[in-house]
Amino acid sequence: MNALALSPPPQDMDRSRFSELIRDHHQPLLAYARVLAGHPERARELVQDAFVAAWQTIGKFDVTRDFGSWLRGIVRNKWREDCRKHRREVPLNDAELAGLEDAVRAWSASDGEAGLLDRLANCRSKLPDSLSLAVHAYYDEDRDGEGAAASLDIPAATFRKRLERARAALRQCLEASN
């Protein structure tokens, strides 16, 4: 967050508190941006731009509002700016965006953003190596099925089966820990 270091700190928020809030909301915000942008690099750029904008305008934040909702609004606005700037067709209309926001809000209220991600990390740590490597190649390295299979030096059908088993195991673990 080098860009944040260049701006003077707002009067109402110290740097450490802001950093703590950003850490708490970083992963859920990346997931939200990924849905909007459709690409992990663009999602990371949107989130970084949103953090800079949030830091610069933190004095305008209404403390009676949810910080995560406020950040998602900034990401959504940054995404719309990017779509306009690059004349891209907006793949989600306002009704779809509202539905996505409602789903995120319900998810946040029911389990807590950090709670679900912590439970998911715990469940991932319990996967056997073969399934864990498949999840890592597909989701963390953002490879397609063929690329992930090649990186693991296994046939594509084997990779698909491992990913299917990993998803089932993660789903079962998350449901059991709920």
HELIX and SHEET records of a PDB file:
HELIX    1   1 ASN A    2  LEU A    6  1                                   5    
HELIX    2   2 ARG A   15  ALA A   37  1                                  23    
HELIX    3   3 PRO A   40  GLN A   56  1                                  17    
HELIX    4   4 ILE A   58  LYS A   60  5                                   3    
HELIX    5   5 PHE A   67  LYS A   85  1                                  19    
HELIX    6   6 ASP A   94  ASP A  111  1                                  18    
HELIX    7   7 GLU A  113  SER A  125  1                                  13    
HELIX    8   8 ASP A  129  VAL A  135  1                                   7    
HELIX    9   9 HIS A  136  ASP A  140  3                                   5    
HELIX   10  10 GLY A  145  LEU A  152  1                                   8    
HELIX   11  11 ALA A  156  ALA A  176  1                                  21    
END                                                                             
